[in-house]
Amino acid sequence: QSVLTQPPSASGTPRQRVTISCSGSSSNIGRKTVNWYQQVPGTAPKLLIHTSNQRPSGVPDRFSGSKSGTSASLAISGLQSEDEADYYCAAWDDSLNRYVFGTGTKVTVL
Amino acid sequence: EVQLVESGGGLVQPGGSLRLSCTGSGFTFRTYWMNWVRQAPGKGLEWVANINQGGSDQAFLDSVKGRFTMSRDNAKSSLYLQMNSLRVEDTAVYYCVRDLSGGGCYWGQGVLVTVSS
């Protein structure tokens, strides 16, 4: 079972703001940075946010990440139809000695 | 252009073995940690294993310890996952991933492993 908890779904209309939460613990998010990945159905995941709040080149600035304590969040501002995808948070867990993923959140553009 | 190409997947009976390969190009393979991540049909992502640049430091998911081994050949820019004693629950798409937890993260297209009788 996943160590990081995300809401199963989120939705919004075009141009709305959507936020996805990721809840962890002191052994993972509480002491490690968080990455976020986007997976369009039928394709491989891709990196969306690294080091909790950094965007790789090529990722639109409508995506932003933040972290506070043992939780992290991903915000999508100005939602677009191509943002329909599954989103996963992840971090290394010092207690389990393995990389752990969130449960995943399916974003739907209404 | 960065590329990671996995191969070696397929259908195998429970208790059987498979060897996955991943070949990288477009970057200096020997300078990166490498990982295997899997995704069972209709399920989320699950980290399987990682290996450091020289191959001396490795970590595995508990459920695959003792059954899976990993190696790399930096001269061939290749990563390998030897999977033995396969179980039905190992059925998944297996992704080769560069620098999974860092800013240089890049995913291969994945290879399907099906364990079934």
Interface residues (C-beta under 8 A of the other chain):
Chain A: S2 T33 N35 Y37 Q39 A44 P45 K46 L47 H50 T51 Q54 P56 Y88 A90 A91 W92 N97 R98 Y99 V100 F101 G102 T103 G104
Chain B: N35 G44 L45 E46 W47 N50 A59 F60 L61 D62 Y95 L100 S101 G102 G103 C105 Y106 W107 G108 Q109 G110
